[in-house]
Amino acid sequence: MQRFDRITVNPAQMNGQPCIRGTRLTVRRALGIAALYPDRTERLSEFPLLEDEYIRQALHLAACHLPDAVAELA
């Protein structure tokens, strides 16, 4: 089983959404930032706490929660 040591879930913080450890930055928001800043250097200049390992674990967490079903794209 994958261990997400950089992701935390606290029911008293951000309505229990998974967050980047030590921040109030949700995994969802971190993935949005990764999509908006595909250049690592630019992302780190804007969000220095959002290191590559945080992004990797956020992506893995998201992938673990997606259904494994085939969907037709229109």
C-alpha positions in Angstrom: 0.0 0.0 0.0 1.2 3.5 -0.9 2.2 5.7 2.0 1.4 9.3 1.5 3.7 11.0 4.0 3.3 14.4 2.5 -0.5 14.4 2.4 -2.6 14.9 5.5 -6.3 14.6 6.2 -7.7 16.5 9.2 -11.5 16.8 9.6 -10.9 20.2 11.4 -8.9 21.6 8.5 -10.2 22.5 5.0 -13.4 20.4 5.6 -11.3 17.2 5.8 -10.0 17.5 2.3 -6.5 16.0 1.7 -3.9 18.7 2.1 -0.2 19.2 1.5 1.5 18.5 4.8 2.0 21.5 7.0 -0.2 23.8 4.8 -3.8 24.7 4.1 -3.1 23.9 0.4 -5.5 21.1 -0.8 -4.3 18.3 -3.1 -6.9 19.6 -5.6 -5.3 23.0 -5.5 -1.8 21.6 -5.7 -2.7 19.7 -8.9 -4.3 22.8 -10.4 -1.0 24.7 -9.7 1.0 21.9 -11.3 -1.2 22.2 -14.4 -0.9 26.0 -14.5 2.9 25.9 -14.0 4.2 23.0 -16.0 7.7 24.5 -15.8 9.2 23.3 -12.5 11.4 26.4 -12.0 8.5 28.8 -12.5 6.2 26.7 -10.2 8.9 26.7 -7.5 9.4 30.5 -7.8 5.7 31.1 -7.2 5.1 28.2 -4.7 8.5 27.3 -3.1 6.9 24.8 -0.7 5.4 22.8 -3.5 8.3 20.5 -4.2 8.3 17.7 -6.8 7.6 15.0 -4.2 4.4 16.8 -3.1 3.2 16.9 -6.7 4.1 13.3 -7.2 2.1 12.2 -4.2 -0.8 14.4 -5.0 -1.0 12.9 -8.5 -0.7 9.4 -7.1 -3.5 10.1 -4.5 -5.7 11.4 -7.3 -5.0 8.4 -9.5 -5.9 6.1 -6.6 -9.3 7.7 -6.2 -10.3 7.6 -9.9 -12.5 4.8 -11.1 -10.7 2.2 -13.2 -13.4 2.2 -15.9 -13.3 2.8 -19.6 -15.1 5.9 -20.6 -16.0 7.0 -24.2 -14.9 10.5 -25.0 -17.3 12.4 -27.3 
